[in-house]
Amino acid sequence: MVKYIELTNKFQTKVILSNIGASIYDIKTKDKFGNVESILYTTKNKDDFLIDGSYLGKTIGRTGGRIANNRFVLNGKEYIINSKDPNGLHGGIDGFGYKEFTYLKNETNEYKEVKFSCISKDLESGYPGNLYLDITYRLYNDINKLIVLYEAISDKDTLLNISNHSYFNLSGNAKNNILEQKLFIDADKMERIENLLPQEIVNCSDIYSFNKMHKIGDHIFDPEIINNTNGYDFPYIFNNNKNDYKIILKDDVSKRQMKIKTSYPVVVVYTCNYVGDIVMNNNKKMEPYYAICLECMYYPNAINSEFLDKKYDVLKKDTKYKESIEFSFEVDND
């Protein structure tokens, strides 16, 4: 049964969650005038949210991103991912994105939270191990932030690389595209992408770098980007420093600002590069560059990436998986 659960705090921030995909249907925050509007690009109709194939707001996994050729070898055994995509997109056909989760609500003086849980059975979508997964969304009362906590354990060695696939647009109800919105990413390096798969680690050149905040649209139409991925669709590797916030997204018109902390080493930046047929919350069908996904995760396709020494996406039997993503919402009146 489909359920929607709302969390609100004293800042009038509202987070609407769904048990399908342990997902975020919508987030609403204030702008500089006090208008409370959506900061996501989401469907106008909740029924469409359940069937849209763009993973709007969904939990992606067992492995977010792509697994090359739908295959990987673990402990000498080959596993084949059951996927409609040639490269095992977001966990395959039985991935978390459209799975029904159970949930429990909890409230304290400090926060309101929802914990979603599911069991992914051994060889579901081809992944080994019975996996026990909890995803907690925690909205704080006196600090305007939302924390997403991922915890899991498996009874066999397996792959696990979980993130959230929300489509952000700080203009409010997606009234404008994201090309004028500004982005900062604390990353000097990225993975070079070819045929949508990582090939090697490289330094961010000017057209890719966001280490100095600038407009998303400044370089997005450079032929090197457009001819490759039709917009940004790249993994950025966070610098190993003590910067609190690894990502900042800002809209100079509404003055909304979102800052992100995470325990993950990478963010995949995707700028909604293609069209869709479903009507979105701006009363128009999905258009390119009307949102940005900031998918904090491990290196995508690490298991098949020979240039990586560490296979970040391998979860050992009976070892606890524990990662987090924190979103802070502000109005910047400077």
C-alpha positions as CSV (number, residue, x, y, z in Angstrom):
1,M,0.0,0.0,0.0
2,V,1.3,3.4,-1.0
3,K,1.8,5.8,1.9
4,Y,3.0,9.5,2.1
5,I,4.4,10.8,5.3
6,E,5.0,14.5,6.0
7,L,7.6,16.0,8.3
8,T,7.6,19.7,9.2
9,N,9.7,22.0,11.5
10,K,9.5,25.5,12.9
11,F,11.0,27.0,9.7
12,Q,7.9,25.8,7.8
13,T,10.1,23.4,5.9
14,K,8.1,20.4,4.8
15,V,9.5,17.1,3.7
16,I,7.0,14.6,2.0
17,L,8.3,11.0,2.0
18,S,6.9,7.9,0.4
19,N,7.3,4.2,1.4
20,I,7.7,3.4,-2.3
21,G,11.4,3.5,-2.8
22,A,11.9,5.0,0.7
23,S,11.8,8.2,-1.3
24,I,11.4,12.0,-1.1
25,Y,8.4,13.1,-3.0
26,D,8.8,16.8,-2.2
27,I,10.7,19.3,0.0
28,K,9.3,22.8,0.5
29,T,11.2,25.7,2.0
30,K,10.9,29.5,2.3
31,D,12.4,32.0,-0.1
32,K,13.5,35.5,0.8
33,F,9.9,36.8,0.9
34,G,8.7,33.9,3.1
35,N,7.0,32.1,0.3
36,V,7.0,28.3,1.0
37,E,7.6,26.5,-2.3
38,S,9.0,23.2,-3.6
39,I,12.7,23.0,-4.1
40,L,12.4,19.7,-6.0
41,Y,11.5,19.0,-9.6
42,T,8.8,16.4,-8.9
43,T,5.6,15.2,-10.5
44,K,2.4,17.2,-10.2
45,N,0.4,14.0,-9.6
46,K,1.5,11.6,-6.9
47,D,0.4,8.6,-9.0
48,D,2.9,9.6,-11.7
49,F,5.6,9.8,-9.1
50,L,5.2,6.0,-8.5
51,I,5.7,5.0,-12.1
52,D,8.0,7.6,-13.6
53,G,11.3,6.0,-14.8
54,S,13.6,8.9,-13.9
55,Y,14.0,7.8,-10.2
56,L,12.6,11.1,-9.0
57,G,13.5,11.3,-5.3
58,K,14.0,7.5,-5.1
59,T,16.6,5.5,-3.1
60,I,18.9,4.0,-5.7
61,G,20.6,0.7,-5.1
62,R,21.8,-1.9,-4.4
63,T,24.3,0.0,-6.5
64,G,23.5,3.5,-7.5
65,G,24.8,4.5,-11.0
66,R,25.8,1.9,-13.6
67,I,27.5,-1.5,-13.4
68,A,29.3,-2.1,-16.7
69,N,27.7,-4.7,-18.9
70,N,25.4,-5.8,-16.1
71,R,28.1,-8.0,-14.6
72,F,30.6,-8.1,-11.8
73,V,32.9,-10.8,-10.3
74,L,33.0,-11.1,-6.5
75,N,35.1,-13.7,-4.7
76,G,35.8,-15.4,-8.0
77,K,32.1,-15.8,-9.0
78,E,30.3,-13.9,-11.7
79,Y,27.0,-12.2,-11.0
80,I,24.6,-10.9,-13.7
81,I,22.3,-8.0,-12.8
82,N,18.8,-8.2,-14.0
83,S,18.3,-4.8,-15.6
84,K,16.5,-3.2,-18.6
85,D,19.6,-1.0,-19.0
86,P,22.7,-2.4,-20.6
87,N,24.8,-1.2,-17.7
88,G,22.7,-2.3,-14.6
89,L,21.3,1.2,-13.8
90,H,20.5,1.9,-10.2
91,G,20.3,-1.7,-9.0
92,G,18.3,-3.3,-11.8
93,I,14.6,-4.1,-12.1
94,D,14.2,-5.1,-8.5
95,G,16.3,-2.2,-7.1
96,F,15.2,-0.1,-4.1
97,G,13.7,2.7,-6.2
98,Y,10.3,1.2,-6.6
99,K,10.3,-1.3,-3.7
100,E,7.7,-1.1,-0.9
101,F,9.3,-0.4,2.5
102,T,7.9,-0.7,5.9
103,Y,8.3,2.4,8.1
104,L,8.1,3.7,11.7
105,K,7.7,7.3,12.7
106,N,9.5,8.8,15.8
107,E,9.5,12.3,17.3
108,T,11.7,13.9,19.9
109,N,12.1,17.5,21.1
110,E,15.1,17.7,18.7
111,Y,13.7,16.2,15.5
112,K,11.0,14.2,13.7
113,E,12.1,11.1,11.8
114,V,10.9,8.2,9.6
115,K,12.8,5.0,9.5
116,F,12.1,2.9,6.3
117,S,13.1,-0.8,6.3
118,C,13.2,-3.6,3.8
119,I,14.9,-7.0,3.2
120,S,16.5,-7.5,-0.2
121,K,16.6,-11.3,-0.7
122,D,19.6,-13.2,-1.9
123,L,20.1,-12.8,-5.7
124,E,17.4,-10.2,-6.0
125,S,18.3,-8.5,-9.3
126,G,21.3,-10.8,-9.3
127,Y,23.0,-9.4,-6.1
128,P,24.3,-12.0,-3.6
129,G,23.2,-12.0,0.1
130,N,20.1,-11.3,2.1
131,L,20.5,-7.6,2.8
132,Y,18.7,-5.9,5.7
133,L,18.4,-2.2,5.0
134,D,17.2,0.8,7.1
135,I,16.9,4.3,5.7
136,T,16.2,7.1,8.2
137,Y,15.0,10.7,7.3
138,R,15.5,13.0,10.2
139,L,14.2,16.6,10.0
140,Y,15.4,18.8,12.8
141,N,13.2,21.3,14.6
142,D,15.6,24.1,15.6
143,I,18.1,23.7,12.9
144,N,16.8,23.8,9.3
145,K,18.4,20.5,8.2
146,L,17.5,17.1,6.9
147,I,19.8,14.1,7.5
148,V,19.5,10.8,5.6
149,L,21.0,7.8,7.3
150,Y,21.8,4.5,5.5
151,E,22.4,1.4,7.6
152,A,22.6,-2.2,6.2
153,I,24.1,-5.6,6.8
154,S,24.3,-8.7,4.6
155,D,24.7,-12.4,5.3
156,K,27.0,-12.7,2.3
157,D,29.6,-10.5,0.7
158,T,27.8,-8.3,-1.7
159,L,27.8,-4.9,-3.5
160,L,26.2,-1.9,-1.9
161,N,26.3,1.8,-2.9
162,I,23.1,3.6,-1.9
163,S,22.1,7.2,-2.5
164,N,19.0,9.4,-3.0
165,H,18.1,10.6,-6.5
166,S,16.2,13.9,-5.8
167,Y,16.0,16.5,-8.5
168,F,16.7,19.9,-7.0
169,N,15.6,23.3,-8.3
170,L,15.8,26.1,-5.8
171,S,13.8,28.6,-7.9
172,G,10.5,27.4,-6.2
173,N,8.0,25.1,-7.9
174,A,10.5,24.8,-10.8
175,K,9.5,28.2,-12.2
176,N,12.9,28.6,-13.9
177,N,15.5,26.2,-15.1
178,I,18.7,25.6,-13.2
179,L,21.2,27.2,-15.6
180,E,21.4,30.5,-13.6
181,Q,21.6,28.7,-10.3
182,K,25.1,28.5,-8.8
183,L,27.0,25.4,-7.6
184,F,30.1,24.8,-5.5
185,I,31.7,21.4,-5.2
186,D,34.7,20.8,-3.0
187,A,36.5,18.7,-5.6
188,D,39.6,19.1,-7.7
189,K,39.3,15.6,-9.3
190,M,36.6,13.7,-11.1
191,E,36.1,10.6,-13.1
192,R,36.3,10.9,-16.9
193,I,33.1,9.4,-18.4
194,E,32.9,7.5,-21.7
195,N,29.7,5.8,-22.9
196,L,28.3,6.7,-19.5
197,L,30.9,4.7,-17.6
198,P,34.0,5.9,-15.5
199,Q,37.3,5.4,-17.3
200,E,39.9,7.1,-15.1
201,I,40.5,9.8,-12.5
202,V,41.4,13.2,-13.9
203,N,41.8,16.8,-12.7
204,C,38.7,18.9,-13.2
205,S,39.4,21.3,-16.1
206,D,37.6,24.7,-16.3
207,I,34.5,23.4,-18.0
208,Y,33.9,20.8,-15.3
209,S,35.2,22.4,-12.2
210,F,32.9,23.9,-9.5
211,N,35.6,24.4,-6.9
212,K,34.8,28.1,-7.3
213,M,31.1,28.7,-7.2
214,H,29.6,29.6,-10.6
215,K,26.5,29.2,-12.6
216,I,25.6,25.7,-13.7
217,G,25.0,27.0,-17.2
218,D,28.4,28.6,-17.7
219,H,29.9,25.6,-19.5
220,I,27.1,23.1,-19.8
221,F,26.8,23.6,-23.5
222,D,30.5,23.1,-24.3
223,P,30.7,20.6,-27.1
224,E,32.9,18.3,-25.1
225,I,30.1,18.0,-22.5
226,I,27.1,18.1,-24.8
227,N,28.5,15.5,-27.2
228,N,29.4,13.2,-24.4
229,T,26.5,13.2,-21.9
230,N,24.2,16.1,-23.1
231,G,24.9,17.9,-19.8
232,Y,26.6,17.2,-16.5
233,D,26.6,13.5,-15.6
234,F,29.9,13.1,-13.9
235,P,31.3,11.7,-10.6
236,Y,33.3,14.3,-8.6
237,I,35.7,13.2,-6.0
238,F,35.7,15.3,-2.8
239,N,38.9,16.8,-1.6
240,N,40.3,15.3,1.6
241,N,40.1,18.4,3.8
242,K,38.0,19.6,6.7
243,N,35.5,21.8,4.8
244,D,32.2,21.3,6.6
245,Y,30.1,21.5,3.4
246,K,31.2,19.6,0.3
247,I,28.4,21.0,-1.9
248,I,26.5,24.4,-2.0
249,L,23.7,25.1,-4.4
250,K,22.4,28.7,-4.5
251,D,19.6,30.6,-6.3
252,D,20.2,34.4,-6.5
253,V,16.6,35.2,-7.3
254,S,14.8,33.3,-4.5
255,K,17.9,33.6,-2.3
256,R,17.5,29.9,-1.3
257,Q,20.7,28.1,-0.5
258,M,21.3,24.4,0.2
259,K,24.4,23.0,1.7
260,I,25.4,19.4,1.8
261,K,27.6,17.4,4.1
262,T,28.2,13.7,3.6
263,S,30.3,10.7,4.7
264,Y,30.6,9.5,1.1
265,P,33.7,10.3,-1.0
266,V,31.9,11.1,-4.3
267,V,29.0,13.0,-5.7
268,V,27.5,12.2,-9.1
269,V,26.1,15.5,-10.6
270,Y,23.3,15.0,-13.2
271,T,21.5,18.0,-14.7
272,C,18.3,16.3,-15.9
273,N,19.6,16.1,-19.5
274,Y,16.6,14.6,-21.2
275,V,12.9,15.2,-21.8
276,G,10.0,13.2,-20.3
277,D,6.3,12.8,-20.9
278,I,5.0,13.2,-17.3
279,V,3.7,16.6,-16.1
280,M,5.9,18.1,-13.4
281,N,5.1,20.4,-10.6
282,N,5.5,23.5,-12.8
283,N,2.6,22.2,-14.9
284,K,4.8,21.3,-17.9
285,K,6.3,18.1,-19.1
286,M,9.8,17.3,-18.0
287,E,12.4,19.4,-19.8
288,P,16.2,19.3,-19.8
289,Y,18.1,21.4,-17.3
290,Y,15.2,22.0,-14.9
291,A,16.9,20.2,-12.1
292,I,20.2,19.0,-10.7
293,C,20.7,15.6,-9.0
294,L,23.5,15.5,-6.4
295,E,23.9,11.8,-5.7
296,C,26.4,11.4,-2.9
297,M,27.8,7.9,-3.0
298,Y,30.8,5.7,-3.4
299,Y,32.7,5.6,-6.8
300,P,30.2,4.2,-9.3
301,N,31.1,0.9,-10.9
302,A,34.1,0.6,-8.5
303,I,33.9,-3.2,-8.7
304,N,34.7,-3.1,-12.4
305,S,37.1,-0.1,-12.4
306,E,40.6,-1.4,-12.8
307,F,42.0,2.1,-12.1
308,L,40.7,2.0,-8.5
309,D,42.7,0.2,-5.9
310,K,39.9,0.1,-3.4
311,K,36.5,-1.5,-4.2
312,Y,34.4,0.8,-2.2
313,D,31.2,-0.8,-3.2
314,V,32.0,-4.2,-1.7
315,L,30.2,-4.9,1.6
316,K,31.6,-7.8,3.5
317,K,29.4,-10.4,5.2
318,D,28.2,-9.2,8.6
319,T,29.9,-5.9,8.3
320,K,27.8,-2.8,9.0
321,Y,27.1,-0.3,6.2
322,K,26.7,3.1,7.7
323,E,26.7,6.4,5.6
324,S,24.9,9.7,5.7
325,I,23.9,12.8,3.7
326,E,22.9,16.0,5.4
327,F,21.0,18.8,3.7
328,S,20.9,22.3,5.3
329,F,18.4,24.9,4.0
330,E,19.0,28.6,4.2
331,V,18.0,32.0,2.9
332,D,21.0,34.0,2.0
333,N,20.1,37.7,2.1
334,D,23.7,38.9,1.8
